[in-house]
Amino acid sequence: MISYRAVQTAISVGVLLAISMTSAVAQSPTPTTTVGQPATPTQARPLSRVVTMTYLKSEPTRLALLERYIRANWFEMDAAAVEQGLFVSYEWVDTGTDSADWNAIVIVTYNDEKGFEGIEARWAPIRSSHKEVFPDGLTIRELGRVVETKTLFERAPFITKQSKTIAK
């Protein structure tokens, strides 16, 4: 025979479990969307997206000049591509020195795992309409060269600069 005390303890434990589960569900974060991504349940979001890293080596003392060239040419086209939704972002990072095998990287993040192949046909008009600019009167060959390009896969969930919040 089960004692009254055992039944009372079992009921108390059950109530505490129910309260704790309800509290945990209430405190769980609600799904959010990244800026620029509509929240539609039928829209399939990619599980990965391509990030290309193009490693560059400037000629001695020409890193800043190479950056100006890249911004005036590559990034002008990239800005149009981002505006048209062809890819997510582009960015320049560098080492600030002339040493090593490379000293700058151009990073481009595409919308999905297809990368450039997925936008190539829509990129062509952007490329063909761009007129090369020589901010310092020098060609890219006089400023530096592409050393290597690497293709990486960023896995979901994606964090973009637009979706990060800064605590104030």
DAPE-V227470 format. One record per pair of residues at least 12 apart in sequence whose C-alpha atoms are under 10 Angstrom apart, sorted by the first residue. I is the first residue (numbers start at 1). J is the second residue. Records with the same first field share a line. If there is no record, write none. Layout:
I = J, J
This chain:
32 = 163
33 = 163
34 = 157, 158, 159, 160, 161, 162, 163, 164
35 = 159, 160, 161, 162, 163, 164
36 = 85, 88, 162, 163
45 = 111, 112, 156, 157
46 = 111, 112, 113, 155, 156, 157, 158
47 = 112, 113, 153, 154, 155, 156, 157, 158
48 = 110, 111, 112, 113, 114, 152, 153, 154, 155, 156, 157, 158
49 = 87, 88, 109, 110, 111, 112, 113, 114, 115, 152, 153, 154, 155, 156, 158
50 = 87, 108, 109, 110, 111, 112, 113, 114, 115, 116, 151, 152, 153, 154, 155
51 = 87, 88, 89, 90, 107, 108, 109, 110, 111, 112, 113, 115, 116, 150, 151, 152, 153, 154
52 = 90, 105, 106, 107, 108, 109, 110, 115, 116, 149, 150, 151, 152, 153
53 = 90, 91, 92, 104, 105, 106, 107, 108, 109, 148, 149, 150, 151, 152
54 = 92, 102, 104, 105, 106, 107, 108, 146, 147, 148, 149, 150, 151
55 = 93, 94, 101, 102, 103, 104, 105, 106, 107, 145, 146, 147, 148, 149, 150
56 = 94, 101, 102, 103, 104, 105, 106, 144, 145, 146, 147, 148, 149
57 = 94, 98, 99, 100, 101, 102, 103, 104, 105, 143, 144, 145, 146, 147, 148
58 = 97, 98, 99, 101, 102, 103, 104, 140, 141, 142, 143, 144, 145, 146, 147
59 = 98, 103, 140, 141, 142, 143, 144, 145
60 = 97, 98, 99, 143, 144
61 = 97, 98, 143
62 = 97, 98, 142, 143, 144
63 = 94, 95, 96, 97, 98, 103, 104, 143, 144
64 = 94, 96, 97, 143
65 = 134, 135, 136, 137, 138, 140, 142, 143, 144
66 = 104, 135, 136, 138, 139, 140, 141, 142, 143, 144, 145
67 = 92, 93, 94, 104, 106, 143, 144
68 = 133, 134, 135, 136
69 = 132, 133, 134, 135, 136, 137, 138, 139, 140, 143
70 = 92, 106, 133, 134, 135, 140
71 = 91, 92, 133, 135
72 = 132, 133, 134, 135
73 = 127, 130, 131, 132, 133, 134, 135
74 = 90, 106, 127, 130, 132, 133
75 = 89, 90, 91, 92, 106
76 = 126, 127, 130, 132, 133
77 = 123, 126, 127, 128, 129, 130, 131
78 = 90, 91, 108, 123, 126, 127
80 = 123, 126, 127
81 = 119, 122, 123, 126, 127
82 = 109, 110, 111
84 = 122, 123
85 = 110, 111, 119
86 = 109, 110, 111, 112, 115, 116, 118, 119, 120, 122, 123
87 = 108, 109, 110, 111, 112, 115, 116, 118, 119
88 = 108, 109, 110, 111, 112, 160
89 = 107, 108, 109, 110, 111, 160, 161
90 = 106, 107, 108, 109, 110
91 = 105, 106, 107, 108, 109
92 = 104, 105, 106, 107, 108
93 = 105, 106, 107
94 = 106
101 = 147
102 = 144, 145, 146, 147, 148
103 = 147
104 = 146, 147
105 = 146, 147, 148, 149
106 = 146, 149
107 = 149, 150, 151
108 = 151
109 = 151, 152, 153, 154, 160
110 = 153, 154
112 = 153, 154, 155
113 = 152, 153, 154, 155
114 = 153
115 = 151, 152, 153
